[in-house]
Amino acid sequence: MSDLVPDVLAGKHSALARVITNIENRAPGYREQVSALHRHAGDADVIGVTGSPGAGKSTLVDKVAAAYREQGLTVGVIAIDPSSPFTGGAVLGDRIRMASNAGDMDVFFRSMSARGSLGGLSTATTDAVTALDAFGKDKIIVETVGAGQNEVDIVRTADTVAVLVPPGSGDDVQMLKAGILEIADVFVVNKADLEGADRTVQQLKEMLQGRSGRPDTGHHGTITGADNEGGAVSTTESADWQPRIVETVANRGEGVEDFLEALGAHAEYLDRTGRREKQARERYAAEIRTLLREDANGLLSAELERRGGLESFLDEVVERETDPYSIVDELLAPLRDCLAEERDSHHG
């Protein structure tokens, strides 16, 4: 396993695929691999694509990957299916979903599924992005298959988030208010040749204008206002990003250039305002907290098992001989003592 990292850094796709498999399976040694790759990452532009099923995400991602390749850029795509307990979808996905890029080694496509652990999925996604980044991919696209809270967490690993909205989806636009609206840097009304597209664009504009001027805790800071084209209205250089609205017909390749232009404009905004670095700090903070929770939980679960498992304590609680707080205190006591000792030795 140790030679996988040099092979990834040397640009070997087979090594990259194996490292991502290790990440997905949480195989022994995967953490050391991600740690070693981390110091070589940080150059890729990461784009998240989400939205309701049937919005045409796969087709658009396929066209975007092809367009980036035409510009001479290399692309990594991670397609996430939070609902699927199977990895069987991956074979189909790898072959069919990136049809126009089949056989192009500079588009690396990978499906990942939840395997019943959504928290673990966002960690695995972050790690897979690190691997693709260290490998040297210029653009990394994280596409989620669904559009719920899980996806919101997953696309937070991206620098720029695009949300696809199918046309004529008045109800969908209302539904978007519940969380996904906040994370969008670019809205894409795909299948814009269908009836209802204009109305959907109008609804999105109204919603964005309705939010204008109100502080927003979402992906892109405070919003300052919108013009009719969905561009930012502000005279200051560090104006906050106003989400763009782009219309595409992905299966015909229409609007793809506009979409790339919007993604590029947001990337430029991140660099110009220092927001990219701020987002990276926020992401790493969230990742460290998640890993701390997972690892501390693992240590305590092992300690609980060593003492005969939870069941062994429950009788005493039910009989009122002790209580949940006292049990937690008792289990955490060795950890507290260790940390206290550590502190004392540093002060001493």
N, C-alpha and C positions, 0 to 999 in steps of 0.2 A: 504493500500500500504506500510505502514511503516515497516510491519513485513517481507516484501519480502527480504530486505537486509540481516537480520540475517538468513533467510531461505536459501538464496543463499550461504552464508558463511558456513552454516551447511551442504551444499552438496545436497540440494533438487533440483532435476532436474525440477520439475514443477515450482518452484520459478524462476529458471534461465530462463525457457521458457517465463514466464510472463514478466520478466524484459526486455528481448530482444524484446518482442512484444511492450512493452511500448516505448522502444528506437526507434523502427521502426516507430511507430505511432506518435512519439513525444507527448506521452500522458502526462497530467499534472503530475508533480512530478518526471518525468523520470530523469531530470537533477540532482535532489537531490540524486536519487538512484545511478547514475553513479559517482557522487562526493563521496558518502559514500564508494562505491566499489573500487574507485581508490587507496585508501591508502592500500588496501589489494592485489593490483595487482603488476606485475613486475617480476614474476618468470617464466612465460610461455615462451616457444620458439615459435615465430610466423612465419609461413611459408606461403608465397604467391605463388599461382600457377596460371599462366595465359598462354595465347597462343591462336592461331586461333581456331574457332569452328571446331569440328570434330577431334581435335588433340588427343582426348582420355583423357582429363583432369579428368573427373569424375571417369573413371575406375582406373586411376593411384592413385587418391586421396583415393579411396575406398581401394585399395591394401596397400597403405602407412599407412592408419589408422589401418588396420588389423595387419600390421607388427609391428607398435608401440604398439598395444594392446598385441601382443605376448611377447613384451619386458616388459610388466607390466606397460606401460605408459597409461595415460588417454588422450583422444583426443577430441577436439572440432572442428567442420567443419562449416564454414560459406560459403555458395555458393551464389554468387552474380550474379544476372541477370540484368545488367544495362538497357537492351533494353525493358524488359517486364513491361508494365504498370499494369499487373495483379499480384495478389498474388496466383492465381489459380495454378501456376506451383509448388508451395511449397508442396502441398499434394502429387502430383506425385513424386516430387523430394525426399521427405523424405522417401517414401516407396521404390522406385525403385533404385535410384542412389547409395544408400549405401547398396546394396543388401547383401553383405557378412557380413555386420556389423549389419544387422537388428536384433533388440531385444537385442543388447549389449548396456546397459545404459552408459557404460564408453566411448562410441563414441556418442557425442551429435552432431546431424546434424541439420542445420538450413538454409533454403533458404531465401534470402532477395531480394526484387526487388526495382527498382528505384523509382516507384511512381512519375515519372516525375521530380525528383529533384536529379541530379547527384552530385551536391556539397553536398547536404544533405546526399547522400548515403555514401560518404566517411567518413563523420562525424559519421553517424550511424554505419558504419562498425567498426570504431575506438572504439566507445562506446561498441559495442557488444563484441569486443575482450577484452576490459577491464572487462566486466561481466564474460566472460569465464575464464579469467586469475584469477580474484578474487575468482571464484568458485573453482579454484585449478586444472584446466586442465594443463597437462604437455606440450602438443603440441596443438597449434591452427593453423588450416590450413584455409587460406582465398582463395577460388577458384573463379575466375571470368569466366563467360560464354563466353564473347566476347574477343576482343583484340584491343581495341582502346585507345584513350587518357584517357578516363574515367577509364579504367582498370589500366592504369599506375598510376593514382592518388590513386586508391583503394589499389593496392598491395604495395604501399609505406608504408602502415601500418605494413608491415612485416619486420622481421629481415633479413630473407633470401628469395630471390625471385627466383622461378624456372619458366622458360619459355619453354613451349612445342612447338616443331616444328614438323609437320608431314613430313614423308620422301618424297623425290621427289618434294619438294616444293621450287624449285629454286626461283620462283617469291616470295614466302612467305618469304624466307630469305632476299631477297632484301627489301621487305616491312618491315621486322623487323627492318631494319636500322632506320626507322622513329620512334624512341622513345623507343620501347620495348627492343631493344638490350642493351640500356644503363642501364636498371634496372636489367638485369639478373645476378644472382650470379651462377646459374646452368642452363645449357641448357639441355633439355631432347628431344632426337630424339625418339619419341614413335612410335610404330608399326614398329620397326627396322627390322622386318622380311620381310617387303615389299620392292619392287624394288625402288631403288633411295635413300635408307637410307644411304648408304656409301657416296654417292655424297653430301647429305645434311650435314653429319658430316664434310666432307672435306671443304665444303663451309663455315661452321661455324668456323672451325679452321682458314681458310684463313682470314675471317673477323676479328677474334680476333687478329691474328698476324698482320693484317693490322693496327690495332689500337694500337698495343704494343708501349709502350714508349711515347704515346701521352697523355697529361693530359686528364682526363675524369671527367666530373662533375656528373657522374651518381651515382648509388646506392652504388658503392664500391670503390670510390676514384681512384687514378691513377693506371694504369695497367703497370706492369713492363716487361712483356714478357711471352711467352708461350712455353712449351715444346710440344712434339708431342702428349702427352696424355691429353693435356688441363690443365695440372697442372701449378702451379706457378714456375717461374724460378727467383730466387733471393737468394742472400747469406745472406741478412739481416733478422733478426728475425721478424721485423715488415713489411715484404714485403707486398705489396698490393695484394689483392685477384685477381687471374686470374680466370675468369669463367670456371667452369668444363663443359665438354660435356659428357653426359651419354646416353647410348642407352638402351631402354626398350621395352618389348612387354607386356604391362600392363595386357591385358586380360589373359595372361598365367602366369603372375606374374614374368616374366623374367626381370632381371635388376633392380628389386625393391631394392634389397640389395645394389647394387652399388649407386642407387639414395640416399638411406638413408645414405650411407657412405659419399657421397658428401655433403649432408645437414649437417651432423655431423661435417665434416671438416670445413665447413663455420662457423658453430656455435662456434667451437673451435677457429677459426681465430678471430671472433668478440671479444671473451673473452680475447684472448691472447694480442691483439693489443689495447684494450680499445675502439675499434670501436663501440661495442654494445652500450656503454653509449653515445658516440657521436651521433649515429643514433637516440637514444631515445631523446636526447636534440633537434635534428633537427625536429623530429616528433612532439614533444610537442610545439615547436616554431610555426610550421605550423598550428597545431591545434588551438593554442591560437589566431593566426592571423585570421583564418577562423571564429572562434566563435565571435571574435570582430567585424569582418565585418558583420556577420549575425545579431548579436544583435543590433549593431549601426544602421544597415539598418532598422531593425524592429522598433526601437524607432523613427527614422525619418519618416518612413512610417505612423506611428500612428499620429505623429505631423502634417504631411501633411493632413491626413484625417480630423483631428480636425479643420484644417483651411479651410475645404471645398474641399479638394482634389486637385490634380494637375491641373485639368481643370480650376479651378478658377484663376490660375496664368497665364494660357496660353494666354488669351485674351490680357493681358497687354504686354506680350512678343511680340505677333504678331503685336500689334499696336505700337511697339517700345517705349512703355512707361517705360519698364524696360527690363532687360536681364537675361539670365539663371544664370550668376555669382551672380548678385545682389539677386536673389531669394534664391539661395543656402546660400549666406551670411546671409540673413534674417532668414532663417529656422535654421541655425546653431548657430545664435547669442545666444539664451538662453543656449545652451550647452557650448559654449565658456565661457559665463559669469559664469556659474556654476563651470567650471573647474578652471577658474581664481580665483574665490572666495575660492575654495578648496586650491589652491596653497598659496594664501595670508594667509589663516588661519593657514596653516602648518608653514609658515615662521614667522608668528606673534607669 
